[in-house]
Amino acid sequence: MIKAVFFDLDNTLCDSDTAWSIATRETFQLLRKHEPDVSVEAITEAWTTVHQQLFQQLNAGKGSMAELRDSRFQCLFQELGLPQGTITEELNDFLSSRYLTSLHLYDDVSVLEALHAYHVGIATNGAHDDHTDSQFSKVQRLGLSKRIQSLTISDEVGVRKPNIKVFTVACERAGVLPREALFVGDSIENDIVGANRVGMTSVLIDRKSDRPIPETGDERPDYVVLNLHDVLSCLEHKPD
């Protein structure tokens, strides 16, 4: 019997991709005001390289998301061969603030109101501190803290999804066993694999319906939905 429903945060409950696109575009424009000789193309290429390197370190367990966040512009300026100074802090603060203010919940998050019979929680990768660009700040800014009973963030746990510890901690906080929980997320690699490995019921939200769905192994979701309201059907069809 399902007693708890957990959600990923980014691109599951809120449109993070759009907000990130807006924030990076405007931040690059601000950078060019200080460094007009550097093209947007050069900045974008260096930014992609830096992020790939930082996330490789993060996924290898070398550092936290908060540390990655605080070092991204120093690494960018180094990649571009630019002198570092207070401008890197200004850019990081601008990006963080613009990202947060650009975030919006998806309309179908209203489904949370229909889950009053369940423990509702969020389990997400990201920073846990009170910085503007942290998962904790996002949850507060979006008004989600009043609509959930628990919040589990990877930096706090010390590992990232799909590590099963994130899912185990979420279940422990809800006072349920993994088999008594359902997890909804947009990432096959992080959400579905982790939920399956720990024994949760896994639900992939595929809003664009534009990707192949694995049919075997840990990557195979128990259910695939196009919007969050369809999660209710998953709960109805889940046998006790």
C-alpha positions as a LaTeX table, in Angstrom:
\begin{tabular}{lrrr}
\hline
Residue & $x$ (\AA) & $y$ (\AA) & $z$ (\AA) \\
\hline
Met1 & 0.00 & 0.00 & 0.00 \\
Ile2 & 1.39 & 3.39 & $-1.00$ \\
Lys3 & 1.65 & 5.75 & 1.94 \\
Ala4 & 4.02 & 8.42 & 0.59 \\
Val5 & 4.50 & 10.24 & $-2.72$ \\
Phe6 & 7.83 & 11.90 & $-3.43$ \\
Phe7 & 8.70 & 14.29 & $-6.23$ \\
Asp8 & 11.88 & 15.47 & $-7.85$ \\
Leu9 & 12.04 & 19.29 & $-8.02$ \\
Asp10 & 13.70 & 20.61 & $-11.18$ \\
Asn11 & 11.70 & 20.04 & $-14.38$ \\
Thr12 & 9.24 & 17.92 & $-12.42$ \\
Leu13 & 7.54 & 20.52 & $-10.23$ \\
Cys14 & 9.12 & 23.67 & $-11.68$ \\
Asp15 & 10.36 & 24.70 & $-15.12$ \\
Ser16 & 14.05 & 24.94 & $-14.33$ \\
Asp17 & 15.30 & 24.70 & $-17.92$ \\
Thr18 & 13.46 & 27.85 & $-19.01$ \\
Ala19 & 14.54 & 29.78 & $-15.92$ \\
Trp20 & 18.15 & 28.70 & $-16.38$ \\
Ser21 & 18.12 & 29.73 & $-20.03$ \\
Ile22 & 16.85 & 33.21 & $-19.13$ \\
Ala23 & 19.33 & 33.63 & $-16.30$ \\
Thr24 & 22.41 & 32.51 & $-18.24$ \\
Arg25 & 21.53 & 34.62 & $-21.28$ \\
Glu26 & 21.20 & 37.79 & $-19.19$ \\
Thr27 & 24.30 & 36.95 & $-17.16$ \\
Phe28 & 26.37 & 36.54 & $-20.31$ \\
Gln29 & 25.11 & 39.95 & $-21.46$ \\
Leu30 & 26.27 & 41.43 & $-18.16$ \\
Leu31 & 29.66 & 39.75 & $-18.52$ \\
Arg32 & 30.09 & 41.25 & $-21.99$ \\
Lys33 & 29.51 & 44.75 & $-20.60$ \\
His34 & 32.67 & 44.21 & $-18.57$ \\
Glu35 & 34.51 & 42.20 & $-21.23$ \\
Pro36 & 33.14 & 43.45 & $-24.60$ \\
Asp37 & 35.91 & 41.75 & $-26.57$ \\
Val38 & 34.70 & 38.30 & $-25.55$ \\
Ser39 & 31.95 & 36.94 & $-27.79$ \\
Val40 & 28.78 & 35.25 & $-26.59$ \\
Glu41 & 29.87 & 32.17 & $-28.52$ \\
Ala42 & 33.17 & 32.03 & $-26.64$ \\
Ile43 & 31.45 & 32.50 & $-23.30$ \\
Thr44 & 28.89 & 29.80 & $-24.09$ \\
Glu45 & 31.53 & 27.31 & $-25.19$ \\
Ala46 & 33.67 & 27.94 & $-22.11$ \\
Trp47 & 30.61 & 27.77 & $-19.83$ \\
Thr48 & 29.66 & 24.37 & $-21.27$ \\
Thr49 & 33.19 & 23.06 & $-20.78$ \\
Val50 & 33.39 & 24.31 & $-17.21$ \\
His51 & 30.02 & 22.86 & $-16.26$ \\
Gln52 & 30.90 & 19.49 & $-17.70$ \\
Gln53 & 34.13 & 19.43 & $-15.71$ \\
Leu54 & 32.49 & 20.57 & $-12.48$ \\
Phe55 & 29.65 & 18.07 & $-12.71$ \\
Gln56 & 32.10 & 15.26 & $-13.45$ \\
Gln57 & 33.83 & 16.12 & $-10.19$ \\
Leu58 & 30.50 & 16.39 & $-8.38$ \\
Asn59 & 29.24 & 13.04 & $-9.63$ \\
Ala60 & 32.56 & 11.49 & $-8.63$ \\
Gly61 & 31.92 & 12.63 & $-5.06$ \\
Lys62 & 34.51 & 15.41 & $-5.15$ \\
Gly63 & 32.81 & 18.33 & $-3.46$ \\
Ser64 & 29.24 & 19.52 & $-3.01$ \\
Met65 & 26.78 & 21.34 & $-5.22$ \\
Ala66 & 27.27 & 24.47 & $-3.11$ \\
Glu67 & 31.02 & 24.34 & $-3.74$ \\
Leu68 & 30.44 & 23.85 & $-7.48$ \\
Arg69 & 28.07 & 26.81 & $-7.54$ \\
Asp70 & 30.49 & 29.10 & $-5.76$ \\
Ser71 & 33.40 & 28.24 & $-8.05$ \\
Arg72 & 31.71 & 28.28 & $-11.47$ \\
Phe73 & 32.63 & 31.84 & $-12.48$ \\
Gln74 & 36.19 & 31.61 & $-11.23$ \\
Cys75 & 36.54 & 28.51 & $-13.41$ \\
Leu76 & 34.84 & 30.29 & $-16.32$ \\
Phe77 & 37.21 & 33.25 & $-16.18$ \\
Gln78 & 40.16 & 30.88 & $-15.99$ \\
Glu79 & 38.87 & 29.01 & $-19.05$ \\
Leu80 & 38.47 & 32.30 & $-20.93$ \\
Gly81 & 41.86 & 33.59 & $-19.80$ \\
Leu82 & 40.33 & 36.63 & $-18.09$ \\
Pro83 & 41.60 & 38.28 & $-14.90$ \\
Gln84 & 39.50 & 37.42 & $-11.88$ \\
Gly85 & 38.12 & 39.93 & $-9.44$ \\
Thr86 & 34.94 & 40.97 & $-7.69$ \\
Ile87 & 33.11 & 40.71 & $-11.01$ \\
Thr88 & 32.98 & 36.93 & $-10.62$ \\
Glu89 & 31.02 & 37.30 & $-7.37$ \\
Glu90 & 28.74 & 39.89 & $-8.99$ \\
Leu91 & 28.02 & 37.56 & $-11.89$ \\
Asn92 & 27.34 & 34.62 & $-9.61$ \\
Asp93 & 24.94 & 36.66 & $-7.49$ \\
Phe94 & 23.18 & 38.00 & $-10.58$ \\
Leu95 & 22.79 & 34.56 & $-12.12$ \\
Ser96 & 21.49 & 33.07 & $-8.89$ \\
Ser97 & 18.98 & 35.84 & $-8.31$ \\
Arg98 & 17.74 & 35.93 & $-11.89$ \\
Tyr99 & 17.38 & 32.17 & $-11.97$ \\
Leu100 & 15.28 & 32.15 & $-8.81$ \\
Thr101 & 12.99 & 34.96 & $-9.95$ \\
Ser102 & 12.48 & 33.25 & $-13.33$ \\
Leu103 & 11.34 & 29.96 & $-11.80$ \\
His104 & 7.69 & 29.01 & $-12.06$ \\
Leu105 & 5.73 & 25.98 & $-10.98$ \\
Tyr106 & 4.01 & 23.93 & $-13.63$ \\
Asp107 & 0.24 & 24.33 & $-13.55$ \\
Asp108 & $-0.27$ & 20.64 & $-12.78$ \\
Val109 & 1.49 & 21.01 & $-9.42$ \\
Ser110 & $-2.05$ & 21.63 & $-8.20$ \\
Val111 & $-2.22$ & 17.83 & $-7.95$ \\
Leu112 & $-0.47$ & 18.16 & $-4.59$ \\
Glu113 & $-3.76$ & 19.30 & $-3.11$ \\
Ala114 & $-5.32$ & 15.96 & $-4.07$ \\
Leu115 & $-2.64$ & 13.98 & $-2.22$ \\
His116 & $-3.72$ & 14.90 & 1.30 \\
Ala117 & $-4.11$ & 11.22 & 2.21 \\
Tyr118 & $-0.39$ & 10.64 & 1.60 \\
His119 & 2.86 & 11.94 & 2.98 \\
Val120 & 4.10 & 14.30 & 0.25 \\
Gly121 & 7.80 & 15.00 & $-0.02$ \\
Ile122 & 10.53 & 16.27 & $-2.33$ \\
Ala123 & 13.85 & 14.52 & $-2.89$ \\
Thr124 & 16.22 & 16.49 & $-5.09$ \\
Asn125 & 19.85 & 16.92 & $-6.08$ \\
Gly126 & 21.36 & 20.29 & $-5.23$ \\
Ala127 & 22.61 & 22.66 & $-2.56$ \\
His128 & 21.02 & 22.70 & 0.88 \\
Asp129 & 22.25 & 26.06 & 2.20 \\
Asp130 & 20.41 & 29.40 & 2.32 \\
His131 & 22.14 & 30.78 & $-0.79$ \\
Thr132 & 19.81 & 32.24 & $-3.42$ \\
Asp133 & 20.73 & 29.40 & $-5.77$ \\
Ser134 & 19.92 & 26.39 & $-3.60$ \\
Gln135 & 17.13 & 23.84 & $-3.59$ \\
Phe136 & 16.07 & 25.07 & $-0.17$ \\
Ser137 & 15.64 & 28.62 & $-1.53$ \\
Lys138 & 13.70 & 27.35 & $-4.54$ \\
Val139 & 11.25 & 25.43 & $-2.38$ \\
Gln140 & 10.70 & 28.49 & $-0.19$ \\
Arg141 & 10.36 & 30.92 & $-3.12$ \\
Leu142 & 7.88 & 28.69 & $-4.96$ \\
Gly143 & 5.67 & 28.24 & $-1.91$ \\
Leu144 & 6.23 & 24.50 & $-1.85$ \\
Ser145 & 7.32 & 24.33 & 1.77 \\
Lys146 & 3.69 & 24.77 & 2.80 \\
Arg147 & 2.53 & 21.99 & 0.50 \\
Ile148 & 4.92 & 19.20 & 1.47 \\
Gln149 & 5.79 & 17.34 & 4.63 \\
Ser150 & 9.46 & 16.63 & 3.99 \\
Leu151 & 12.40 & 17.87 & 1.93 \\
Thr152 & 15.51 & 15.80 & 1.22 \\
Ile153 & 18.44 & 17.44 & $-0.60$ \\
Ser154 & 21.55 & 15.66 & $-1.85$ \\
Asp155 & 24.11 & 18.05 & $-0.31$ \\
Glu156 & 22.54 & 17.42 & 3.07 \\
Val157 & 22.66 & 13.65 & 2.62 \\
Gly158 & 26.19 & 13.68 & 1.22 \\
Val159 & 25.48 & 11.79 & $-2.01$ \\
Arg160 & 23.48 & 12.49 & $-5.14$ \\
Lys161 & 20.65 & 10.65 & $-6.85$ \\
Pro162 & 20.61 & 7.95 & $-8.12$ \\
Asn163 & 22.44 & 6.86 & $-4.97$ \\
Ile164 & 19.81 & 4.98 & $-3.00$ \\
Lys165 & 20.75 & 6.77 & 0.22 \\
Val166 & 18.85 & 9.87 & $-0.93$ \\
Phe167 & 15.70 & 7.79 & $-1.40$ \\
Thr168 & 16.23 & 5.84 & 1.80 \\
Val169 & 16.59 & 9.02 & 3.86 \\
Ala170 & 13.44 & 10.44 & 2.25 \\
Cys171 & 11.50 & 7.32 & 3.22 \\
Glu172 & 12.88 & 7.32 & 6.75 \\
Arg173 & 11.73 & 10.90 & 7.23 \\
Ala174 & 8.27 & 9.94 & 6.08 \\
Gly175 & 8.22 & 6.88 & 8.31 \\
Val176 & 7.57 & 4.51 & 5.41 \\
Leu177 & 9.33 & 1.61 & 3.74 \\
Pro178 & 10.51 & 2.11 & 0.14 \\
Arg179 & 7.87 & $-0.34$ & $-1.10$ \\
Glu180 & 5.26 & 1.93 & 0.47 \\
Ala181 & 6.44 & 4.96 & $-1.52$ \\
Leu182 & 6.01 & 6.26 & $-5.05$ \\
Phe183 & 8.60 & 8.52 & $-6.67$ \\
Val184 & 7.91 & 10.93 & $-9.55$ \\
Gly185 & 10.73 & 12.44 & $-11.58$ \\
Asp186 & 11.78 & 13.56 & $-15.04$ \\
Ser187 & 15.24 & 11.95 & $-15.12$ \\
Ile188 & 15.60 & 8.29 & $-16.01$ \\
Glu189 & 19.23 & 8.26 & $-14.86$ \\
Asn190 & 18.72 & 10.01 & $-11.51$ \\
Asp191 & 15.09 & 9.44 & $-10.54$ \\
Ile192 & 13.90 & 6.21 & $-12.10$ \\
Val193 & 17.11 & 4.24 & $-11.61$ \\
Gly194 & 17.41 & 5.31 & $-7.97$ \\
Ala195 & 13.76 & 4.69 & $-7.13$ \\
Asn196 & 13.82 & 1.26 & $-8.76$ \\
Arg197 & 17.02 & 0.20 & $-7.01$ \\
Val198 & 15.65 & 1.07 & $-3.58$ \\
Gly199 & 12.30 & $-0.62$ & $-4.24$ \\
Met200 & 9.98 & 2.35 & $-4.72$ \\
Thr201 & 7.27 & 2.55 & $-7.36$ \\
Ser202 & 8.82 & 4.71 & $-10.09$ \\
Val203 & 6.93 & 7.21 & $-12.23$ \\
Leu204 & 8.59 & 9.03 & $-15.12$ \\
Ile205 & 7.03 & 12.33 & $-16.10$ \\
Asp206 & 7.67 & 12.85 & $-19.81$ \\
Arg207 & 6.03 & 16.19 & $-20.52$ \\
Lys208 & 7.16 & 16.39 & $-24.15$ \\
Ser209 & 6.59 & 12.72 & $-24.92$ \\
Asp210 & 9.68 & 12.84 & $-27.12$ \\
Arg211 & 12.11 & 10.24 & $-25.82$ \\
Pro212 & 12.40 & 6.45 & $-25.88$ \\
Ile213 & 11.35 & 4.73 & $-22.67$ \\
Pro214 & 13.58 & 1.85 & $-21.52$ \\
Glu215 & 11.73 & $-1.44$ & $-21.28$ \\
Thr216 & 14.18 & $-3.42$ & $-19.18$ \\
Gly217 & 16.47 & $-3.06$ & $-16.19$ \\
Asp218 & 16.66 & $-0.35$ & $-13.55$ \\
Glu219 & 15.92 & 2.32 & $-16.17$ \\
Arg220 & 12.42 & 1.00 & $-16.83$ \\
Pro221 & 9.79 & 3.10 & $-15.02$ \\
Asp222 & 6.75 & 1.41 & $-13.53$ \\
Tyr223 & 4.59 & 4.15 & $-15.03$ \\
Val224 & 5.01 & 6.95 & $-17.56$ \\
Val225 & 2.84 & 10.07 & $-17.30$ \\
Leu226 & 2.55 & 13.20 & $-19.43$ \\
Asn227 & 1.42 & 15.44 & $-16.57$ \\
Leu228 & 1.31 & 15.29 & $-12.79$ \\
His229 & $-2.44$ & 14.78 & $-12.62$ \\
Asp230 & $-1.89$ & 11.33 & $-14.13$ \\
Val231 & $-0.02$ & 10.36 & $-10.97$ \\
Leu232 & $-3.44$ & 9.92 & $-9.36$ \\
Ser233 & $-4.19$ & 7.14 & $-11.85$ \\
Cys234 & $-0.91$ & 5.44 & $-10.95$ \\
Leu235 & $-1.98$ & 5.43 & $-7.30$ \\
Glu236 & $-5.38$ & 4.01 & $-8.18$ \\
His237 & $-3.89$ & 1.22 & $-10.26$ \\
Lys238 & $-1.14$ & 0.33 & $-7.82$ \\
Pro239 & $-2.13$ & $-2.93$ & $-6.08$ \\
Asp240 & $-2.04$ & $-3.08$ & $-2.29$ \\
\hline
\end{tabular}
